[in-house]
Amino acid sequence: MKHITTVALTALVSSLTLAACSSGAGSTEAAPECAPADGPVTLEFTTWIPGIEDVVAIWNDANPDIQVEVQTGPNGNGGTYQNFFNQIEAGNAPDLGQIEYDAIPNFRVQGGLVDLSGCEEVMAAKDDFVDWTWSQVTLGSEGVYGIPQDSGPMALFYRKDLFEKAGIEVPTTWDEYRAAAEKVRAEGGYITNFSQTDINQFAGFVWQAGGQWFGNDGDAWSVELASDTSVDVADYWQGLLDDDLVATHPAWTDEWNNAYNSGEVWTWVSAVWGANSIASGAPDTAGSWAVAPAPQWNEGDEAAGNWGGSSTAVLTGSDHPYEAAKFALWLNTSEEALTALNAAANLYPATKAGLELPALKEGVDFYGGQAIYDVFADAAQQVVPDFTWGPTMTQTYSDVADGFKSAATGAGTLAEALESGQQKTIDALEAQSIPVAE
Amino acid sequence: MSILVDPTPQQAPADAHAEASSPRGPRDSRLSRTGAMLVMGVFTVYFLVPLWWLLVASSKTPGDVFTTNPLWFADMRLGENLGELFAFRDGLYLRWLGNSVLYAGLGGAVATLIAGMAGYALAKYRFRGRETIFNIVLGGVLVPATALALPLFLLFSKIELTNTFWAVFLPSIVSPFGVYLTRIFAAASVPDEILEAARLDGSGEMRTFFTMSLRLMSPALVTVFLFQFVTIWNNFFLPLIMLRDQSLFPVTFGLYGWNTQLNQIPELRTYVLVGALVSIVPLIVTFLSLQRFWRNGLGAGAVK
C-alpha cells in the first residue's frame, strides 16, 4: 500500500520539485497574497493533540466569524501525514494541519504547504518565537511554512536518590557521563538506555553537538548523516555499548518502562515531554528524580539539543490562508491558548513568553518538588539554531534504526549504520528526483 | 469451506458414552484421541491467553499494569475503568462502538443480501455473459481490500463523499467472496424443481426468491454475513484513509489513534486496554448467537 502511494506521489513530487528548485534560494517568487475573506469562514484543522478541542472552543467562542472545526486522528507517522498527502493530491486537505518539525521539509518539497510570509501578522510575530523554532519553519528560506507550536529542549533526567547513595557526582560533560556510567555499572545498574529504535533521540544528541544531518542551499540537498560530528557522537555511544555501560531496551515498550521503574536505569537525556513519560512509565520512582542540564561536549558550554516539537501549518488548497494563519498565531502565541495546551497535553511552548507561563514555574511533585521547567526554559534558549531536517525523514529514520538495532546486538557499529543510512537516503532522494549536492 | 463438506452428523456426540456408542466411523484409539485433545488444548490456551491478559490488564490501574503479575488480578478496577472509558470525552468510545456496529451490522446485512441475490441469479438463471460476470467477481476475491483504499479515496474525493458515513459504508457492502459462496450454495441447495413448481403456482421471481430461496440458502447467507461482519469490523485501512471526523470513526481506528498518543497522554493506556476488551464483545456475541443458525442449516442439509 505504502508503495503504491509512493509511486503515486513520486509523479507529483518530481513536478513540484522542479518548480521548487527553479525558484531557488533568495527567490523572487512572491509569497501568495494573504487577504481576509469577505464573510464568515469555517476552517478545518487536523491534529492529534488530545484535548485540543477544548482549546479551540475558546477561540470559537471569541471569533464567531472564524470558526474552526477540529479533527483528530492518529499521530503524524501513524497515518495522518499520509492522509495529508492523499488529501492534498485530491484537493480536499484541511486548512490547517499539525506537522512536526522533522516532517516540514517533506511537505515543503512536495508542495503541500502554503507560504505564510505574505501575511503581515505572521512576519510581525517572528520575534515572539524562540529563534531556533522559527528557523525550523522557514527552512532557511524567505518563506514561512508553518507556525511553531511546541518544542522539546533536552536535559538530563537522573535518579537523584541513587546518585547520592552511590556518591556519584551528577555529570556535566559527556566525559564525566561516561565515567559515571562505569561507576553506575559497578553498582549493578545502567546509566541510561540507548534507544535503538527511536532515532530522534540520537538526532537530538547530534543537534546538541552542533552537527547537521542535512543541508539545503536552495538548489540541492546535501546529506550529512555521516559527517564528522555525527560520527563522533555515534562513536561515543558505540563505546558505551561496547563496554556494556548502557541498556538497550526498545523504546516505549513495557520492558523499557520497567527498566526505569525498577531502578535498573538511572538517567535519561530526553526532551521536556519526557517528564511525563517517566512519571507514567515508572510510577514507583515518584519523588526520586531530578533534572539537570544535559551533559556538554566541552566543559563550560551550555548547548542543548531538541527532540520533537511541531508546527501548525496551512496546507495547500486552503481558501483562507489569512484566517488560518490568524488562528494558528493565536493558538501558539496567546497566553490563554498556551496555558490550555500545556494543561491538556503538556505541550511545551515555542514562544519566548510561553517559557515563562505560570504553570511552568511550579515545582513538580514527581521530581521532588523541583521546578524542573526552569531547566528546560534555559535549555530551550540554548538549542543550537539551524538544524535542518531532510525531505525523506521517515525513510532515513527507518534505515538508520535498522543499523542501530544491529549495532545494539553487536553486529556492526553505529557509525556504519549512519554510513549506510547516508547512502540509502541519497538513493531515496534521487529516486524521487530531488536534487542532491555532490 | 471445510464446514460445507464436514460429514459429521450433528446429533452424534451428545451422550456420555460417545466413544463406545458412536454410530458410525472408525473407533478412535485412546492414544490418538488424547493426542488430538492435547493439540487442541494447547491451541485453545494459545488463543485464549491474550484474551485473558487483556481482561486482567483492563482491571488494573495504569501503574499496576507494569508492576504486577500480568496474568493475575491486582485491584479489581474493571468497573471504574469501564466507567471512565465510557465517560471519557462525552462517551466518544460508545459512539465509536455504535459506528462499528452500524458499519459492520448494516454493512454486513446489505452485503449479504446483495451477494445472495447475485449468487442466486448466477446459479439459477441462464443469460449471456453469465460466466464472464462470475469470473470477474471471482477476480475480485483476489484483490486485497487494502490495495483499493487509495483509489477509492480519490474516487470518493471527486464526488465529495470522503469523511462521511458513506465513505466507509459503501465499499463495505461489496463481497465478491459472498457472491462466490452463495452461487455455489444456491446451485446445490435450491432445486430447480421447486422453482418450477413456484412458477407454476404463479409466484413471481422476487417472491420466490424472498420467501423460498433465501431460506434454503440461509446457512450460506449466515456464513457470508459472519465473514463480512468480521471483515468490516476489523477493516482499519479504509477508515484511516477516508475519515477525519472523530465522530465517524469505527472503534478499531479510534483505539489505534489513542494508542499512537500514548507518549503524550499516558492515561490513555488504560482506555486503550479496556476499549480493546469491550470492542471484541460484539464479535463474540455475533458469533455465538449466529452459530446456531449456521449449524442447524448444515445439519438439515446433511441428513436430508
Interface residues (C-beta under 8 A of the other chain):
Chain A: M1 I4 T5 A8 E44 T46 W48 I49 P50 G51 E53 Q71 T72 G73 P74 N75 G78 G79 Q82 N83 N86 Q87 E89 A90 G91 N92 P94 W252 D254 N257 N258 N261 W273 N276 S277 A279 S280 G281 P283 D284 A345 N346
Chain B: P62 G63 V65 F66 T67 R89 T146 A147 A149 L150 F153 L154 S157 K158 E160 T162 N163 F237 L240 I241 L243 R244 D245 Q246 Y256 G257 N259 T260 Q261 L262 N263 Q264 I265 P266 E267 L268 R269
